[in-house]
Amino acid sequence: MVKVEFLGPINKQPMQLEITNLNELSEILKNDAELSTWLESCAVAVNDVLVCSKDMILKNNDKISLLPPVCGG
């Protein structure tokens, strides 16, 4: 089981999912109308390390963070 957290302005509670890679997560989140609008613009971190590949193998207790773009000064 992995934990998925949504940071910044994404107003969604963390999720616990049985998935093995980020492709599976993407498919699940595409079906959520509220989250699907964020998917293209978010960075993704696994255990606090930014990742680029959706094929990365996930392990039990991994933490996935969706990081939306933010602006600041």
N, C-alpha and C positions, 0 to 999 in steps of 0.2 A: 504494500500500500504506500502511495506517495501523497504528500500534502501539496496542494496548489494554493498559493496565496496571490491576492490581487492588490497591488499597491497603488498609491496616489488616488486619483479621482475615480478609479473603478470601484463602484460601491457594491461589492459582492463579498459575501462571507467565504472564508477558506473552504476548500473541498478536500476530501480524502477519496482517492481513486485507486483502483486496481488497473494500472496501465504499465506497459513495458517500454514505451518510447514516446517522444513528443508528437509524432504523427497521430497517435491515438488520442492524445490530449487535444490536438487541433480539431480532430473530427468531433469530439464531444462538445467543445466550446463553440464550434460553428453552428450548432443546433440551438444555442442560447442567444436569442435576438439581442439581449442587452450586451452580451460579451462579443458577439461577432463583429460589431463595429470597431472594437479595439484591436482585434487580432492582427491586422495588417501593420499597425503602427507600434505595437509593443515590442520591447526587447524581452528576452527570456533568459532567466538565470536558473541554473541547477546548483543547489547548495552554495548559493551566493557567488557563482562564477558564470559570467555571461557565456552563452552558447549560440552557435550559428546553425548547427545541424539538427534537424528534427529526427534523425535516425539514432541519436544518442541513446544507449541502453540505460534505462532507469532501474535503480535498485530499491529494495524495501527501505522505507524511511527517508528517501530523498525528498528534498524540498524544492519545489518549482515556484519561481516568482515571475509574475507578469508585470513588467515595468513600462507603463505608458510614458510617452514623451511629456515633458513638462517644460514650462518656460519660467524663467526667473531672472533676477538681476543682481 
